[in-house]
Amino acid sequence: MILRKRLPAAALAVALLSTGMLGLSVGEVMAKERPVISKGDHAYIALQVQNAMSRHAYYHAAGMNLEEVDHLWVSRTGPNAKTATFASPIWVMSGIETVRNAYGKENQANREKALKAIQKVVPDLKFEEANLGAGHEWAMHTNTTPIIEVAGDGKTAKGVWYSPGMGLMASVQGDDAPINSVFFWEKYAGDFILEDGKWKIWHLQMAYDFTPGLPKEMTDAFALINGELDAAEESGPMREAGERMASLPPGFLKPAYSYPIYSPARPGLIYPRLPEPYYTFSETFSYCNCDETSRPDNSATMGIVALKD
């Protein structure tokens, strides 16, 4: 009887050299002993991981952290709940309940406080789910230069991204709301795991390089909250590019939904709507911005949070 012993990768590499099997990589030889997913599956999983990370960016930009945790992270009742983490250079949130409470519920409480604060400046702004995000931070973390690796068994994946972005924060002062700002130069890294047929965020960490404020001339360009911003009178690059027209030329239509530029009174919105799985075009929404499907998603449409006066 011949006993077969698995060799460590380093020993296996030496064996390859000694036997002349130079046409095969260590990974290819190891694959003979352990099944590996196809290249097609690898590409599909990498795309799902990229989509999950991109959705994180859109949810976070809208301030919808609680919705993000419930939709994109591992399940609170699943096998990975206790090992989920969210980390920065200063802290590590350990366990999905900690992530949900600190990143999700605490942020939700701050959004409610911010909405009440901005109501002192904009009394017509109602305290309701659709207006959550008004007065709160708007922070967009873009995800660039991805490197995504998928496990050979197809059960986990990991990725790293560079994330330039910016944050704008209103500071209510009497009948005004001047803007504070930060410019992000940071990196994200994450582990993702397949849970109930969907790729979920399992571990996520941030690493900061440089976080300066924006130049004062940029933040000074915002209209004061106690003076309504009139798109027709707006000056600057948007107007010069024809994006803010006083009247529409022939052949132009009025959009079904006009996404508002940033102001402290703007709610947290995900717009355009994020793509969803569908079978045929008649069963999904259109990006034509010409019908009732052209709407933003916000805390009111998600149905996870409920406000109480």
N, C-alpha and C positions, 0 to 999 in steps of 0.2 A: 504494500500500500504506500503510495507517495503522498506525503503531507504537503499541501500548497499553503504557502505563507504570504500574506500581503506585505509588500515592501513599502516603506515610506517613500514619498515623492523623490527625495534626494538620492536615496539608494537606488530607486528605480531608474533615475537619470544615469547613474554610474553604470547600471546594468545595460542600459541602451547603448552606451558608448562601447562597452566591452563586447557586446554581441553584434555590433554593427547595425543596429536598428535605427539608423539616423534619419530615416525617411518619415518617422512617426514622432510626434511630440509626446511629452509626458502625459498631457491631458488626453490625447487620443488613446494612449495605451491604458490609462486609468479608466477610460470610457468602456473598455472591453470588460471591465469587472463591474462597473456601475452604470446603469442606464442613464442616458443624457437626453434632455429634451431636444427637439428638432430646432434648426435655425429659424424656421418659421414661427415656432412657439416662442423662441427667445426674442424675436423682433416684436411679436404681439405683446409680450409681457413688458418689454421695455417701453412700449408706447403707453400701456396702461399705467405704469409707474410715472411717466412724464405727465400724463393727464391728471393723476392724483396730486402731484406736486403743483401743477398749474392751477388746479381747483383750489388748493390751499391758498395760493396767492390771491385769487379772486375773492374767496370768502374773507380772508384777512383784510383785504383792502376795503371791504364793505363793513368791517368791524363785526362780522358775524362769526366770531370765534366759537360760540357755543354750538351753532349750527354746523360749523366745520367739524368739531369733535364728534358730534353724533352722526355725521354723514361720511366723513373721510377717514377717521381713525378706527383702530380695532374696537371691537364690541366691548361694552362694559361688562357683559356677562360671558364673554368668550374666554378661550384658554390663554390668550395673550394679554388680558387686561392688567394683570399684576406686573408684567414686565415692560409695559409701554413706558416711554420716557420722552420728555421734551427738555432740551438742555440749552444753556447759554454759557458764556465764559464764567458766569457768576453762580449759576444754580442749575439743578437738575430736578425737574418735576418727575417723581417716581410713581408709576401706576396710573392707569387711565382715569381713575376717580380724582387724583390730584391734578392731572392735566385738565380735566373737565371743570373742576372747581376753580383753579387758579387762572388758567388761560381762558376758560369759557364763562363760568358763572360770575367771576369777579369782573371780567370785562363787560358782561351784560349789565351788572349793577352800575358800572361807571358810565355806560351808555345812557342808562335811565337818568342818572344824575346830570349828565351833560345836556340831555334833552330838556330837563326842567330848568337848567341854568339858562339855556339859550331862549327859552320861552319868555324870560324877563326882558329880552331884547326884541323878540319877535312873538308878540302875544297871540297872533293868529295860528301859530304852529301848535297843533293839537298833540296832546300826550297820548300817542297811540303807536302800535307796533310799526305801522308803515313809515313813521317819522324817526324811528330809532337810528342813531348815527348822526343826527343833527347835533352840532356842538361838540361832537366827539372827534377823536383823532382819525385822520385819513392817512393810511400808510400803505404804499404799494411796493411790494418786494418782488421785483421781476426775477425770473429764473433763466439764466443764460449758461452757455458753455457746459451742457450736461455731459457727465460720464456715468453711464448706467450699466451695471453688471447684474446678470440674472444667474441665479444658482443653477447648477447642472440638473438638479432634481426638479426645478421649476416651482419650488414651494416658497422661496424668498427672493428678494432682489435688493440692491442697494444703489444709491446714486449720490453724486455730489454736484452742486451748482454754484456758479458765482451769481450774486444777487445784488446788483445796484438798484437803489430805490430811493424813495423820499417819503417823509411824513409831514403832515400839516396839522396843527393843533390850534383851535380857537381858545382865546383867553377872555372870557366875558368880563368886561370892565364897564360898569354902568350901562349906557345905551350903545356900547361899541363892543366889538369882538376882534381885536387885533390878532394876527396870525403868527404863531411861532413855528419853527421848521427844523427839520433834520434831514441830512442827506446820507443815505446808507451806502457803504461799500463793505459788503459782507459775503460770507459763504454759508450755504446750507448743505448738510449731509443727512441722509436718511436711510433707514432700513424699512422695507415694505414686505408684507406677508399676505399670502392668499388666505382669505377667510370667507367661508360661505360663498365661494365663487367670485369674490371681488377682491381687488388689490387695495389693501389698507395701509395707512401710515402706522408704523409700529414704534420706531425710534426716530426722533428728529432733533438735530442740534444746529446751533448758529455759531459762527466764528466771525467777529468783527475786525475789519482792517482800519476803517476810517469813517467817522460819523460827524462831519461838520454840519453847521447850519447852512441854509441857503443864503445867497447874497441878499442884502436888504432891498435892493431894487426889484427883486423878484417878488418878495412877499408884500412890498408896498403897492404892487399892482392890483391887489385884491380890493374890491369895493368894500367899504365898511358895511357891517351888517345892518346898521340903522338907515342905510340908503339902498333901496332896491337896485339891483344890477339889471339894467335894460339891455338885452341882447342886441337890439336894433341900434343902440347908441354906443355899443362897446367898440373900443379902439384896440389896435394891436394886431399881431400876426393873424389871429383868427378872422378878424374883419377884412384884413388885407387879402387873405387867401379866398375870400368869398364865402366863408363858412357861416357868417352871421349877416344875412341879407335883409334889407328893409323890405324888399319885394322879390317875388320869384319870377324868373324869366320864363318864356313859353317852353312848355315841355317838362317843367319842373313841378313836382307835387309837394304838398306839405307833408312832412313825416308824421306817421301815426304817433310816434313818441319822440320827443326832443330831449335828449340827455342833457341835464343841466351841468354847466361847468362848476368847478368847485366853489363853494362858499360855506361858511360855518353853519348855515341853515340847511344845507343839503343833507338828506337822510343817507344812510348807508345802503348803497345800491349795487347789485351785480348786473351790469348791462354792458354790452349785449348779453342776452341769456346764454348760459353755457350749453353746448351741445348735449343731447341726451340720446341714448340708444333708440333706434327706430328701424322699421322694416322697409317702408316705402315713403316717399316724400309727402304723400297726402296725409300721413299719420304723424307728421311733425310740424314744427313751426317754421316760419320763413324769416330770413334776414333781410327781406326787402324793405322793412320798416314802412309797410304800406297797409297793414291790417291789424286786427285786434291782438294778434299773437306777439306783436312788437311791444313788449312791456318789460320792465325790469323785475328782477327777483329781489326780495328783501325779507326782513324778519317777519313781515305780515304774511308773505306767501309761503314761507317755510313751515309756519305753524308750531315751532318749537318753544318760542317764548310767548308769554302773556303778561301784559302790564296791569298793574293795580295801582290806582291812585292812593 
